[in-house]
């Protein structure tokens, strides 16, 4: 059985989402920490699309949010 391989870019986005969540959860309640993750993910994609002339990537944004959700799961249920 072969497991799917996560591309390096998406893995980086997920890791950054986890780190952003962990840092913001130390200051805010978990729902507001997820808002911070969402704001950073949206900001990064807007930055890439406007200033770097790259396409807005929904997949990158979702990967960042998934990292935040993993952080929230770890914080709430462990």
C-alpha positions as CSV (number, residue, x, y, z in Angstrom):
1,X,0.0,0.0,0.0
2,X,1.5,3.3,-1.1
3,X,0.6,6.4,0.9
4,X,0.1,9.6,-1.0
5,X,3.1,12.0,-0.9
6,X,2.4,15.5,0.2
7,X,4.3,18.0,-2.1
8,X,7.0,20.0,-0.2
9,X,5.2,23.3,-0.8
10,X,1.9,22.1,0.8
11,X,3.9,20.5,3.7
12,X,5.5,23.9,4.3
13,X,2.1,25.6,4.3
14,X,0.7,23.1,6.8
15,X,3.8,23.5,9.0
16,X,3.5,27.3,9.0
17,X,-0.2,27.0,9.7
18,X,0.6,24.9,12.8
19,X,3.2,27.3,14.0
20,X,1.0,30.4,13.5
21,X,-1.8,28.6,15.4
22,X,0.5,27.7,18.3
23,X,1.8,31.2,18.6
24,X,-1.6,32.9,18.4
25,X,-3.2,30.3,20.7
26,X,-0.8,31.4,23.4
27,X,-2.4,34.8,23.2
28,X,-6.0,34.2,22.1
29,X,-8.7,31.6,22.5
30,X,-8.7,28.8,19.9
31,X,-11.3,30.2,17.6
32,X,-9.5,33.5,17.4
33,X,-6.2,31.7,16.8
34,X,-7.8,30.0,13.8
35,X,-8.9,33.5,12.6
36,X,-5.3,34.5,12.8
37,X,-4.3,31.4,10.7
38,X,-6.9,32.3,8.2
39,X,-5.8,35.9,8.0
40,X,-2.2,34.9,7.5
41,X,-3.1,32.3,4.8
42,X,-5.2,34.9,3.0
43,X,-2.6,37.6,3.3
44,X,0.1,35.3,1.9
45,X,-1.9,34.3,-1.1
46,X,-3.0,37.9,-1.8
47,X,0.7,38.9,-1.5
48,X,1.7,36.2,-4.0
49,X,-1.1,37.1,-6.4
50,X,-0.7,40.9,-6.3
51,X,3.0,41.6,-5.7
52,X,4.6,38.4,-7.1
53,X,2.2,38.1,-10.0
54,X,1.5,34.4,-9.2
55,X,-1.9,32.8,-9.2
56,X,-3.9,32.7,-6.0
57,X,-3.6,29.2,-4.7
58,X,-6.7,27.8,-2.9
59,X,-4.7,24.6,-2.3
60,X,-2.0,26.5,-0.5
61,X,-4.5,28.3,1.6
62,X,-6.3,25.0,2.5
63,X,-3.0,23.4,3.4
64,X,-2.2,26.3,5.8
65,X,-5.7,26.0,7.4
66,X,-5.2,22.3,7.8
67,X,-2.0,22.9,9.7
68,X,-4.0,25.3,12.0
69,X,-6.7,22.7,12.5
70,X,-4.1,20.1,13.5
71,X,-2.7,22.6,16.0
72,X,-6.2,23.2,17.4
73,X,-6.9,19.5,17.6
74,X,-3.6,18.9,19.5
75,X,-4.4,21.8,21.9
76,X,-8.0,20.9,22.6
77,X,-7.9,17.1,22.8
78,X,-4.6,16.2,24.2
